[in-house]
């Protein structure tokens, strides 16, 4: 080959990579004998870095507050489950358990063992049975019963009839008898040291109708009757209600030692911009509710009206069901006659109501106001976490006596297995297994110290 041709080829091979190098107008030229400065990294794909999502800027504070529960759910729950669930799937454990408890054509019927335990209360064990499409499509039956040898039991029978995808009629009967209900007095300044026990006997029947319309908005109506009887109770050496009242801790409340039969009507109207049946997305919710009741044994002198409103906003910070929420709630209870409202019909906080760090009905009053911040996130398959911080209390008539010093703090961390509960006039739909740890404080004027601990686990039921 001619030497001139070979030389041209060599020069071409050297020149091609030099010509292919990117050229930077702002890169300083190298001087003789000087070390060339490092060139800036080129954008090989021609695209600038993706901007940081807006939600990331707001996650600093929640991440700091949620660090302890995060460590628990990450290293005690999620990582062990990431090993246990695949192992269970390899031996087909879930299918075997499901087929054992759920049976019938298309697995539309089943009998499941259930139980519930809450610190400082009697536990319970029982069964939950269901039959979907019983007799015809859309007719669902359910039986839930629990009991414990220490004189307490509860049971409910429900029939839910669906009319299309947006209308449901529910017929139900509930009976409850438990001797370990707690009472601390009525009003904002009751003390944990005033804890006493009373027994509640309740038999209730109702019919509820629900209409679901735009997105998650709905209107629910309910009519029913309930017979209520209250007497002294007992649990683990705690004084009964009249014994504690005799010490001057509180007055015996109106309705104690008296049986009444109440006719009640309720309506709930909720405007909710979140996607239909999506309880874990961005949006706002405005809800109004009202219930009118009267004691048919002493009507018209005894009656009451309980009503309230809730406004809430939710933001999915990452688009993956990590939802930050804030809400404001107020409730009122007014007599509709010369007699006071029975204490079992007053506004209450705690339990399944706002300020979940307190026991059910720990706070009783003529009115209540609560502000709540919450954060919800998925932990693993079928498991969701929920963290709530709330400030509020009960007060007098129409928030009479409201003062920042009378507010209390409540904090709760919960896990839901199987989905989140849907609270409505119809009760809980497909109630999951729930675990909760919560704390509550005295009023800020009393020092605001944490003096209430709530720990519960099981299938929740409004017994």
N, C-alpha and C positions, 0 to 999 in steps of 0.2 A: 504494500500500500504506500502511496506517495506520502513523504514526510509532511508536506504542507497540509494534506487532508487530515492526518493524524493530529497535528497541532491544532487545527480548527476544531476538531471534535473535543479535544481536551479542554480548550478554552470555553467551548459551549457548555460542557458539563459543569465547569466551575461557575460560569456566569448565571446559569438557571437558578440555583438556590439563592444566589445573591439578589437577583431580580425579584424572586418570590417573597423576600422578607418584607414585612409591613414597614411603611414609612411613617414616621411621627414628626409632625411639623414642630412640635414643642420640645423634641428631644435635643439636648445640647450636643453640639459636634465635638468629637474627640480631638484633642490637640496632640501634637507630636510629643511622645514620651509620657503622656498622662494616661491614667487608667480611665477607660470609658465608664460613665455612670450607668447604673442599672436602668434599663428601659422599663417603662410602665407595662403592666400585663395587658396585652391586647384583648379585645372582646372577640374571641375567635368565632362565637356563634352569632355575632352581630346584634345581640340583645342586651339591654342594660339589666342589672340585678332586679329581681321582683321586689316591689315595695312591701314593707312590713304590714301585715293586716292590722286594721284599726284596733281590733280586739286585743292585740298583743300589748298595746299601751295601757290597757285597763286591767291587765292580769297580775300586775305586780303586787298590789295589796291583797287580793284574794289568795294568791299563791302563798304569801307570807302567813295569812291567817289560817289557811287550810293545810299548812305543812304537817302538823301532827296527825290529823285524820288521813292525809295523803300517805304518810309513811305506813300507817296501819293498813289501809286498803291495798297499798302496793305490795308490801312485804308479808302481810299476814293473810291477805285474801287473794289478790289478783295473781301473784306469782305462784303460790301453791296451787291455785285453781288451774293455772295454765299447764300444770303437770298432771293434776288429778283428772281434769275433764277429758283430755285425750286418752288417758289410761282407761277411764270408764267407757269411752266410746269404743275402744278396742274390744272390750268384752260385751258390748251391746247392753250395758247396764240400764241406760235410760229407757230404752225400748221395753226391756223386760219389766221394769218397775211400772212403766206407763200401762202396759198390757195387763198387769196384775190388778191395778186399782181402777182402770177405766176399761169398760167393756161395751158390749152391744154392737149393733151394726153401725159402722162408721165411728165407733168409740164416742157415742153421744150420751153415755151414762157412766156413772162411777160412784164409788164410795171411798172416801179418803179419811184417814185418821188425822185429827187436828188437835192442837193444844195451844195454850197461852199461859205465859208466866210474866208477872210484873212484881218487882221488888216491893215489899210491904203490903201485898195483897194475896188472897188465896189464888193458887194456880187453878188450871182446869184442863181437862182432856175430854175429847168427844169425837164426833164424826161430822163430815160434810158430805152430803149426797146430792147428786144432780142428775137430771134427765132432760137433755135438750131435744127439741122437736117432739115433745111428748104428745102423742095423738095426732098432731098436725105440725106443719112447718112453722117455726116462729114461736111456739109455745114451750117455754122453758120452766122447769120446776126445780126447786132447791130446798134442802133441809139442812139446817145447821143447829147442832145441839152440843152443849158442853156442860160439865158438872164437876163437883168436887165433894168429897164426903162431909166437909164441914158446913153443911146446911146451905149450899148454894148451887143453883142450876140456871140454865138459860137455854132457850130454844127459839127457832124461827122457821116458818114455812112461807115460801114465796112462790108466786106464779107470775112470770113475766111473759107478756104477749106482745110480740112485735108486729106492727102494722107498716110494712115496708121497711125502709132503711132509716126513717127519721121520726117514727112515732112508736112509743112503747107504753103499755098499760101494765102496772104491777099491783097485784093483790097480795097482802101479807098479814101474818099474825105473829106477834112476838110475845114471849113471856120471860120475865127475869125475876129471880129472887137471889139476892146476895146480902150477907150480913156485914160486909167489911167496907162499906162506902165511908169516905172521909168527910169530915166537916170541921171547919176552922172558924166559922163565923161569917158574917156578911159585911162587905165593905172593903176599902183599899188597904187597911192597916192590920189585918189579921196576921197572927204570928204562927210560925211553924210549931211552936210549943203548945198551941191550942188544939192539936190534932185529937179528934174524937171519932167515934164510929157510930154509924146508924145502919139499919137494915132497910132495904128498898124492895118492895114487891110491886111489880108493874105488869099489866096485861094490856096489850095494844093491838088494834086491828086498823088497817088503813088501805086506801086505794090511791095510787099515784099515777099521774099521766105526764109523760115527757114528750116535748116536741123539739127536735133538733133542727135548726135551720142554718143560716149562713155561717160557713166555717165551723167554729166550735161554739157558736151561740146557741142558747137553748132557753126554753121556758118550761118550768115544772110546777105542777099543782098537786096538792095532796089533801084529802079529807080523811079523817079518822076519829077514833075514840080510844081513850086510854083510861084505865082504872089504876090509881096509884095509892099505895099505903106505905107509910113511913113509921118506923119504931126504933127503939134502941138496938144497936148492933154490937159486934165484938170482933176483935182480932188481936192476937198476940199480946194480951195484957193492956192494950190501950183502953182508956176510959170510954164509956158510951157517951152519947151526946148530952143527956140530961145530967150525968155526973160531972162532966166538964163544965157545963153551964152553971152548975151550983157553986163553982169556985169563982164565978164572976168573970170568966174569960170571955164570954159572949152571952147574949140573950137567946133563949129557945126560939128558933125561927118560926114564922107563921107557916103552917102546913104540917108541922111535926106532930105525930100522934093522931093525925086526921086522915081519913080515907076520902078521896074525891074521885069522881068520874068526869073526865073532861072530853068535850067535843072540840076538835081542833081542825083548822083549815090553814093551809100553807101555800104560798106561791113564791117562786124564785125566778127572776128574769136576769139572764146573763148575756151580755154582749161581749164576744170574744173573737179577736181577729186572728188567733192562731189557727193553723190548718186543722181541718176536721179531724177529731179524735187524736190530735197531737198535743199532748200535755207537756211536751218538752221542746218548745220552739220559741221564736221571737214573736212578740205581739203584746197587746194590752187586753185587759179583762175588767169590765165594769159589771158589778153584780148588785142587785137589790133583792132583799128577801123580807117577807112578813109572815107572821103566824098569829092567828087569833084563836083563843081558846076560852072556854068557860066551864065551870063546874056545874053540871046539869043537876046536881043534888041541891045546890043552893042558888041557882040562877034566879033572877038576874043580878043578884048582889055580888057574885063572885065571877070575875072574868079578867082576861089580860090580853095585851097585844105586845108581841115581841117583833122587832123590826130592825133592819140595819142595812149597811152598804159597805162594799169593798171595792177598792180600785187597785189594780196591780199592773205592773209592766215587766216584761221578760225580754232578755237579749241573749241570743245564742252567740257566745263570744267567738267561737271557732267554726261554726257550721257543723259541729259533730255532737250536738246535744249537750254541750257544756253551757248551762243556762244560768245566768245571773238574774235574780228577780227581786223586786221591791214591792211592798203592798202596804196599804193603809186600810184599817177596818174599824168600824164603829157599830155598836149594837145597843139597843134600848129595850126596856121592858116596862110597860105602864099598866096599871090596873084599869079595868073597865067597870068599875063599881066601887062601892064603899069599902070592900075588903081588900087587903093587900094581896100582892102576887105571892103564891106559894113558893117557898125557897127552891123547890125542885123545878120551877118554871122560870127562875130568874136567868139573867145573862150569866154565862160562865166561861172561864178560860182554863186552858190546860187539857190534857188528854188528846182527843182528836180535834180540838179547837185550837185557835192560835195560842202561842206561848206553850209549846209542847213540852218544854222542860219541866212543867208542873204536872202533878197528878190531875186526873180528870175531875173537874169541878172544884179544884183547889181554890179558885177565886170566884166569888159570887157577888153580884151587885145588880143595881137597877140599870146600869149602863157600863160600857167598856169601850176603850180605845187602844189600838195596838198598831205599831209600825214594825214591819218584818223585812229583813233582808235574807235572801236564800241563795244557795248555789247548789245545782244539781248536775251530776255527771255520771256517765256509764262506767262501771268498774269491770264487768265481764259479761259473758253470756247470761242473760236473765237477771243480772244484778245491777242495781243502780244505787248511787249514793245521794244523800240529801243533807245539807248543812244549813241550819237556820239560826239566826240571831234576831231576837225580838225585844222590844221595849214597850210596856203598856201596863194597864191595870184596870180594875173595875172601879166605878165611882157611883155617886148618887144619881138622883133623877136627872136625866138629860145631861149627863157629864157634870153635874153639880159637884163642886169641890175639886175639879181638875187642877192639878198642880204638878209641875215637873218633879218636885221632891217626892211625890207619891208614886212615881213610876217604878216598875220592877224590871229586872233583866231576866231573859230566858234564852238559853242556848241548847240546841239539840243536834245530834248527829245520828242519822238513820240509814239503814240499808233496807232496800226492798227487793225481794226475790220473786220474780214472776211478773213484774209490772207494777205501776203505781196505782194506788187506790183512786177511785173516782167518787168523791163525796157529793151527795145530792140528796134531795128529798126522798129518793128511793134507796138511799143507803149506799153500801159499797158494792161495786161490780167486780166480780172475779177477784176478791180480796187476796192479795199476795201474802207471803210470809214476810213479816216485818221485824227488824231489830232496831232498837232505839236506846240511846244514852242521852239524858238531858239533865240540865241543872237549872235552878231558879233562885232568885235572890229575894231578900226583903226589900222594902222600899228604899229609895236613895236617902230619904230623911232618916231612916232607921240604920243607916250605914251601908246599905246595899250589899251586905255580905251574902255569899252563896250559902244557903242552908237547906236547899231542897235537891234531892237526887232522884232521878227517875230512870229505871232500867227495865226494859220489857223486851220480850221475844215471843213470836208465835203468829198465829193467824188472828189479826185484830177483828173485834166484833164489838159493837156498841151495846154491851150488856150493862 
